[in-house]
Amino acid sequence: MEELLFWIKLLLLSFMTLVFVLKVAVLLWWRPKKIELHFSKQGIRGPPYHFFIGNFKELMGMMLKASSQPMPLSHNILPRVLSFYHHWKKIYGSTFLVWFGPTVRLTVSDPDLIREIFSSKSEFYEKNEAHPLVKQLEGDGLLSLKGEKWAHHRKIITPTFHMENLKLLIPVMAKCVVDMLDKWSAMLSDTGEVEIEVSEWFQILTEDVITRTAFGSSYEDGKAVFRLQAQQMLLAADVFQKIFIPGYRFFPTKRNINSWKLDKEIKKSLVKLIDKQKESFCGGGSGNEKLEKGPKDLLGLMIQASNSCPSSNSNITVDDIVEECKSFFFAGKQTTSNLLTWTTILLAMHPQWQVQAREEVLRVCGSRDLPTKDDVVKLKTLNMILNESLRLYPPIIATVRQAKTDVELGVYKIPRGTELLIPILAVHHDQALWGNDANEFNPSRFSQGVARASKHPVAYIPFGLGVRTCIGQNLAILQAKLTLAIILQRFAFTLAPSYQHAPTVLMLLYPQYGAPIIFQHLSQTAMANHDQGS
Ligand code: HEM
């Protein structure tokens, strides 16, 4: 009897092992080969799939090699930043398959197809599921939500970013910039110069502005919440450097215990903040009346929404607010500071445009007056410069969508679940769309507006496109314009001798060896002369 039991157990174990091996073989071999065949019948090819690792080894090899040394001072950055795309595009054309492990991605850089994915047939596509570590960083807010919950949150939060609302922030934004520049001035040498690593300073600046947009009058308490979230992000980012083990974040490791503690603290602080705001609504006037008076901050709008429909399914919870705060912090801070960093580098590399931009600022605002909301609209040259900066150095270089169902994309048949990689950077550098000078810094291409700058309306997508377009773009542009205008009023700047041109990507596009810039204080007399002359 015992022997029989032994044989049954062995048989069961062998059967389960066989099923497991078959499942693995289907997932890691048969399915990828079937997908390759499906696409090759339609003329779409790509580097061949390798068991389990896909094209990961070649891809990492190319990326590491490309980033191993700086490049010349040129804007032809695609071969360095997206080396795998640049390499395989030459072999397989712009629409090709690439394997990130057993997950396939179809690269799509044809603007007609991009328009289908984001606009005309967007209902067939959704955001892909972010890597659990990325999700920990970006939060479960607008960036990653899907379906009804996303639509509900987007509707509630949208008024925060209306231009009329953002303009109320201009004086406080300008004050943050002036405070930063006063600190630079205090560091000036006898020759009136100072070397500044701008990317670090711009991060502190944008953090301040995002905090005000998110928390409004509860700025100080909000800052403490963001500080805790920043610590949590550091812990999560640390794991990126290590091999990913599924489920690792649930183990009680030292890092995870710290992260859970931070999570608890963040929630506690936010609950306190929410209660405080709710109390202030009750003490005189309705919540709505109070909100209409001041700027509409993220926190206020979300609290208002959680009060207005407490029993409905779509109620906003404290957890929702926590996640939206994370999303805001993650999406808004580095992106805007990257835009400021690259634009400062570009203006340092192209002094004739720096002079032109400064002349405009001095004409519109004078040499010392802080730009007002009416001034900001008049800074056309600065606008063109920012557009060109976002074209050549888009902080988000690519985005991904997933087909929700079998769908036709142009002439191609795309099976459900296929991921589509849209290389924003490659579209922005495409000579077929931008002409032979695609890799040159030429802001005047935007002189007739964005629509006329290229040969296709979808050739310029630094903020994405369609319903999931960036909600914070007005804030980013406003902050960038204001910051650069005030810098141009006070300083002339050049690249520091130690600057090495090395755009690279770690989630966002950033300068691998930093951005040291030399700022020369513009004397009051020279500026006053300019004011009199104009
Ligand atoms: C130069 C600055 C910025 C750039 C280049 C940028 C770029 C983008 C892009 C490309 C997307 C779309 C991603 C996709 O379709 O997969 C996006 C979405 C988003 N951005 Fe920005 N962004 C910037 C600044 C900001 C700021 C300042 C905030 C908020 C404070 C923000 C919040 C968001 C959010 C919440 C989404 C998700 C929107 C949704 O799916 O409904 N961004 N951004």
Boltz pocket constraint, residues with backbone or C-beta under 6 A from the ligand:
constraints:
  - pocket:
      binder: B
      contacts: [[A, 142], [A, 143], [A, 144], [A, 145], [A, 154], [A, 210], [A, 327], [A, 328], [A, 331], [A, 332], [A, 333], [A, 335], [A, 336], [A, 339], [A, 394], [A, 395], [A, 396], [A, 399], [A, 400], [A, 461], [A, 462], [A, 463], [A, 464], [A, 465], [A, 467], [A, 468], [A, 469], [A, 470], [A, 471], [A, 472], [A, 473], [A, 475], [A, 476]]
      max_distance: 6.0
